């Protein structure tokens, strides 16, 4: 049978899904390659090869295309030596192969100053900040969310204030966090906590409320009382949805990382990125950003697989 | 409608009469007196049940039937303790009902099995809630699963079972705590006709063999007559008892009785009570819609007869 690609609301075959997944990565990569390797697409700069008679040009200098051709025409008109050059992209857009090389060399290049960190050390710092912030937030946020979702009284007491607080941007607390907690790890963890916690309580409470009330009624007719309802019905009943929420929230925590790491003394992967941008090593900057993406995606995929094992009864329904 | 001369549904054979005499001599298990239930709404309270009174004897099978909106579900939910009545009393073995409890088992139309528990753990749930140890609960649950014929599936999860199997698990789960009465809210409503017939026979088998009183809500007249000793017919807006019919079809029941004169007489009476000739029927000229011909005369298939 021929594969159908565009049938409304119908799942594709495994082969089709794999091809499309691959395609979703290849497509942006193809665009990037085109911009980098096809000289007549974009390439707004010219890399000077021979400065000819233009006094202020230098070899391997990047000049804007317009300026280059202006000088070229002027030189031709005055019959001087003409400059030569090849079309190039601005320095902030390195080609794919340069970034791939940087992915390796960024790890092997020794830090320029002795007190600076290797890339893997920066990454380890970042990951520990995220994990600590997220763990701390979950330790309080998840139980509170479940209670708020189960008991109206807890919900009424906590949610209005949390609803208000979640509109306050977490980075706004940066200066305060530094004043209270010092300049090292603590304020960064606090920012991740503030960014995650308030959303987390509301999301978990909503998930808890979505539990089928018929299940609670069934449990009551079977003799379950308050505490056993909570631990034997509510928590196992929402566990799989809760797990999915946590995966999404962990993604959000990453977005707060960059802000958190700029607070106090710059550290972790953000420090690496800003430092490399300062040295104009944009291939390293891209490499670092890619690494964050790869770490995020890999964690999520591992967690998704783990989820399938943890909740065998969910098979058949979409997680 | 039928050309058969039907006997009155009140006529009972000697066997049936003596059975009802014995039944009414049994102790009263459920007594509902003056039960009222009102729901608040924007236009003041709406009465769902009004002054309901009836008695159910031990090991009796009662079906509750009525037009939609007659408060059948409200009644059963109030009996289960999931809704609080506005007035009146529900007594089980002479004890007033106050909130849900394991002395009244409930089976819902939507199965309501715990999807994260296997069949066996689902059945064990009520047993553990009522204080049995894991070992005891395990052994008892196996017996109940065996009773509904699902031993092969005791380690399956609910999503792996068919609708009929799920409902059998739900029945086993409700019976496991050995309630005094089993409340069933249109339990077979979502099943196909064949499965439904099979389930009705399962249920009669179970009922025959254990000490359980059953109150069963349905909107299917055949199902009500086939299963019940007596049928409680409710009237809508507000829900009131219209009649308590003693089903004259002898026990044990079998599919051959579905066309017997007693069965048809009872059905005719129920039809009369539940679907009285209304204005709607009159206006539509009996059972016909006001149709105009919408097929061309010279069409290749111009007539269906």
Interface residues (C-beta under 8 A of the other chain):
Chain A: X212 X214 X215 X217 X218 X219 X220 X221 X222 X223 X224 X225 X228 X232 X233 X236 X237 X239 X240 X311 X312 X313 X314 X315 X316 X317
Chain B: X80 X81 X82 X99 X100 X101 X102 X104 X105 X106 X108 X110 X112 X114 X115 X116 X117 X125 X126 X129 X130 X157 X158 X159 X173 X174 X177 X183
